[in-house]
């Protein structure tokens, strides 16, 4: 899975499951089937870009990174990003189908 897919799935899960008590079950690296390193990088970027909130990234005394996602929520900016990319994905699928049909007609 690439970085954009991971980010999209995290945002989609956060948007669609507003009533889940613990968001970590929906956006954990295990649930998304991605490596811890990729997941951390995506979470950090989503947080820095303002697409999510309620995520706490810290280091313990051993220098290990800890990510608390218990209060993770999608922001309005995250919802906007999600919907813009959903529309773009639909457009790309339609454009790909048109190109495929056009090339098979020749």
C-alpha positions in Angstrom: 0.0 0.0 0.0 1.4 3.4 -0.8 1.4 6.5 1.4 -1.6 8.2 -0.2 -3.7 5.0 0.1 -2.8 4.7 3.8 -3.6 8.4 4.5 -6.9 8.0 2.6 -7.9 4.9 4.6 -7.0 6.6 7.9 -9.1 9.7 7.0 -12.0 7.6 5.6 -12.1 5.4 8.8 -12.0 8.4 11.0 -14.8 10.1 9.1 -17.1 7.1 8.8 -16.8 5.9 12.4 -17.5 8.9 14.6 -19.2 6.9 17.3 -16.4 4.3 17.8 -15.1 4.5 21.4 -11.5 3.8 20.6 -10.3 4.9 17.1 -7.1 2.9 17.4 -8.9 -0.2 16.4 -9.8 1.4 13.0 -6.6 3.2 12.2 -3.9 1.0 13.7 -1.1 -0.2 11.5 -2.3 -3.8 12.0 -5.8 -2.9 10.9 -4.5 -1.1 7.8 -2.0 -3.8 7.1 1.0 -1.4 6.8 4.4 -1.3 8.5 4.7 0.7 11.8 7.2 3.0 10.0 4.9 3.8 7.1 2.0 4.3 9.5 3.9 6.6 11.8 5.1 8.7 8.9 1.6 9.0 7.5 0.1 9.9 11.0 2.8 12.5 11.6 2.1 14.1 8.2 -1.7 14.1 8.6 -1.2 15.7 12.0 1.2 18.3 10.7 -1.0 19.2 7.8 -4.0 19.6 10.1 -6.1 16.8 8.7 -6.4 15.0 12.1 -6.3 16.1 15.7 -6.2 14.3 19.1 -3.0 12.4 18.3 -0.1 12.7 20.7 3.4 11.8 19.5 6.0 11.6 22.1 9.3 9.9 23.0 10.0 8.0 26.2 13.2 8.1 28.2 14.7 5.3 26.0 14.0 7.4 22.9 11.3 5.2 21.6 8.4 7.0 19.8 4.9 6.5 21.3 1.8 7.5 19.4 -1.4 7.9 21.3 -4.4 7.7 19.0 -7.1 7.2 21.5 -8.6 10.7 20.9 -7.9 10.8 17.1 -10.5 12.7 15.1 -10.6 14.0 11.5 -10.7 17.8 11.1 -12.8 19.8 8.7 -9.6 20.2 6.6 -9.2 16.4 6.6 -12.8 15.9 5.5 -12.3 18.4 2.7 -9.1 16.6 1.6 -10.9 13.3 1.7 -13.8 14.4 -0.4 -11.6 16.2 -3.0 -9.5 13.0 -3.4 -12.7 10.9 -3.6 -13.9 13.0 -6.5 -10.5 12.8 -8.2 -10.4 9.1 -7.8 -13.8 8.8 -9.5 -12.7 11.1 -12.3 -9.5 9.0 -12.8 -11.5 5.7 -13.0 -13.8 7.3 -15.6 -10.9 8.7 -17.6 -9.1 5.4 -17.6 -12.2 3.6 -18.7 -12.8 6.1 -21.6 -9.1 5.7 -22.7 -9.4 1.9 -22.5 -12.7 1.8 -24.5 -11.3 4.4 -27.0 -8.1 2.3 -27.6 -10.1 -0.9 -28.1 -12.3 0.6 -30.7 -9.4 1.4 -33.0 
